[in-house]
Amino acid sequence: MQRQIFAWGVILLFLLIGLLPVIVMIWNAFSGMDVQTVRSLFSQKEVYGSFANSILLSFVVASITTFLGTLLGVLFAKTDLIASRFFLSILIVPLLIPPYIIALGWIDVIGVNSAFSTVLFGFGGTAWVLFSVYLPIPTVLTMVFLKQVATDLEDAARLYTGDIGVLRYISLPLIMPALVLSFLLVFILTFGEYSVANVLRYRVFPLESFVRFSAFYDFKAALMMALPMIIVAAGVLLVERVYLDKKLFKLKELERINIISLLKKYQIVFSIAVGFIIMVIVVLPLLSLFLRIPDFETLFGAFAKAWIPLVHSYLYSFSGAALLTILGFLLAYIIAYRVLPYWRFFDASIVFLLTLPATVLAIGLILLWNRPMLDIVYTSALIVIFGYAGKYMAVAAKMSERKLLQIPPSMVEAAQVSGANWFSVLRYILLPQSKKTLLAVFAVSYLFCFRESTITMLVYPPGYETLPVYIVTQMANGKPEMIASFCAIMVLSVVVPFFILNRWKRV
């Protein structure tokens, strides 16, 4: 009984932080809806044109990243490719910083008035930048699930075919649901991303809602624009629940992984190819931004202006990561051990919030907390932290759930037989066994919170801006070398801790 009450308390906290803002937003959108107004709004050419642009952009980016990410995942996970860990570390960098920084880097590389600027500013440039940002997602998912394929199946297949045949007929078909998951994740993340399209002047649907809300203060139109994005997110969630839920096998640690030994000539060819890809999509745009900075004096001057937003970013990210780690672990416990009868609904809800465009969640937060009695949240950094927690709860909960499912049930059963109650099992068995995973959850959550800009830009109270938001505000009238300096500070603030963490993990 006590466990049930505790579980419902955790669920109520999650609903308050994450799901209730979306429910309030949908309620406000449908209350007093004028059918004629809605019809005239969505019949505008720029509105349905931007929706078509977003669907096409998302499909193209998801297709290309899934294809190339699968190839890279195979190379990194199943071969002895030289420096694969280093390549992967560099490849992940664009995912850890605000996407518009990569767009700014490519503007420096190509130039505003060059012959190639017509390609950069529009569909092609937007797709290319988002491809660079989201390529790590299918790469990492392919690696993770390839390492879960039973080695005895691969060994049996190797009696009849070679390594390529094993990959083609055994390994890749077994992880096909993971590849579909990669496609869906990249699709919905691309659909909800507007900052890159805004920088590269390409009209996408999330930008319509953002502009109507922040520039024209047309709240009703912004709510109407949010509804199609909710429908798209719900459609992606439905596919994930119906098609993938039972086909994605539970992750577990294998004692042995089959590795393909590459011949020396293939080692050289693949290393050069992977290095070239990483050089083009990661190093080139970031290096161009750093070279834009004329001297250290400019960099120090930028730091003097941006240190307060930087401190805000550190504080909010730390608080958001702490909340995500604690609440995510408790939600994972409820879902993994099916503590409540509606655990499937809660599981789907946290995934839905991840797939939901950040603009929609931000509008919901404003509608929920912008009330005289709730000023303590709306006028403080709490609303920003709640936005982080709602958006990235699935990341924290799924990482924790994976670890909880790996803990042998015999340990829990032995403790229960010895008379331990559910709280003692949680405190003395599950938490100590999950200690390293919780540290990883905190680190990952911190990095995602630190890079977030859309939710923060819409909900932060005056004087509470973070560094990603500060950079966006400076892009309108700031000097190019100062903007480049701000971006360099942002990149270093993320990349240095990431590489330290990566090095610590290896040790």
Buried (B, 14 or more C-beta within 10 A) or exposed (E): EEBEEBBEEBBEBBBEBBBBBBEBBBEBBEEEEEEEEBEEBBEEEEBBEBBEBBBEBBBBBBBBBBEBBBBBBBBBBBBEBBEBEEBBBBBBBBBBBBBBBBBBBBBBBBEEEEEEBEEBBBBBBBBBBBBBBBBBBBBBBBBBBBBBBBEEBBEEBBEEEEBEEBBEEBBBEBBEBBBBBBBBBBBBBBBBBBBBBBBBEBBBBBBBBBBBBEEEEBBBBBBBBBBBBBEBBBEBBEBBBEBBEEEBBEBEEEEEEBEBEBEEEEBEEBBEEBBEBBEEBBBBBBBBBBEBBEEEEBBEBBBEBBEBBBEBBBBBBBBBBBBBBBBBBBBBBBBBBEBBEEBEEBBBBBBBBBBBBBBBBBBBBBBBBBEEEEEEBBBBBBBBBBBBBBBBBBBBBBBBBBBBBBBEEEEBEEBBEEEBEBEEBBEEBBEEBBEEBBBBBBBBBBBBBBBBBBBBBBBBBEEBBBBBBBBBEBBEEBEBBBBBBBBBBBBEBBBEBBEEBBEEEEE
